[in-house]
Amino acid sequence: MKKLFAHIVSAYIWVAAGSMFFLTTLVGIVIFNLFKRERVQPFFAFMLNFVFVVAFVRIKLINRPKDKSKTYLYFPNHTSIADVPLMGAYLPTYANAIEADSHFKWPVYKYLVKAYQQIPINRENVRESLKAMNIALERLKNGRAVVIFPEGHRTRTGEIQEFKKLPFAMALKSGATLVPISISGMWKLSPNDKFEKRPTTVTMKFHPPITPDEYAGLTADELKDKIYEIVKNGIIK
């Protein structure tokens, strides 16, 4: 009986949250093509927020930055495909994320990520990876916040993986304020993106911003290790 109930709940989450996300995607395609992105982002974020509401997911935000005038480069851990909409729903400002180039080929969704101006990356090609980082660098210099998942891809075990070096080499050039983010609870909602979905609480812990003065003089490896420890220690087990 318990197993049957779990399947019913999972089916509901798939249908309800999936339908809401599909509707949000369609709305996003329209509004981001017709209006200034920064202006309509709060409405789009509200719709993404509702996707988590109908999935019985409670989002707990800790120390979310309040200064919307700064250009932040965010470094969250990556546990689920839902991490990207999570960023869109709860970051304090409009931000572009670096996403796998395969996402830009998905039916319908590809039109959203293009309209939203997400940044495609081919992780199997060094030259293409560098191209994505250079686009991100340009966005930062133009005042646009950027999200990079420094593990490179979603965890398959639920545990945080080692960070890649390239995002931090780019961060050193950016002059941006860096914000590590620890995401906890998303694995319980969607373990390895399996069919089973569970209502849960997801915590986004925003760590104190790291200014350019604070990371000046560090190597890319040193900055990588510093932020890895911050993110890892902030994850709630």
Buried (B, 14 or more C-beta within 10 A) or exposed (E): EEEEEEEEBBEBBBEBBEEBBEEBBEBBBBBBEEEEBEEBBEEBBEBBBBBBBBBBBEBEEBEEBEEEEBBBBBBBBBBBEBBBBBBBBBBBBBBBBBBBBEBBEEEEBBBBBBBBEBBBBBBEEEEBBBBBBEBBBEBBEEEBBBBBBBBBEBBEEEEBBEBBBBBBBBBBEBBBBBBBBBBBBBBBBBBEEEEBBBBBBBBBBBBEBBEEEBBEEBEBEEBBBBBBEBBBEBBEE
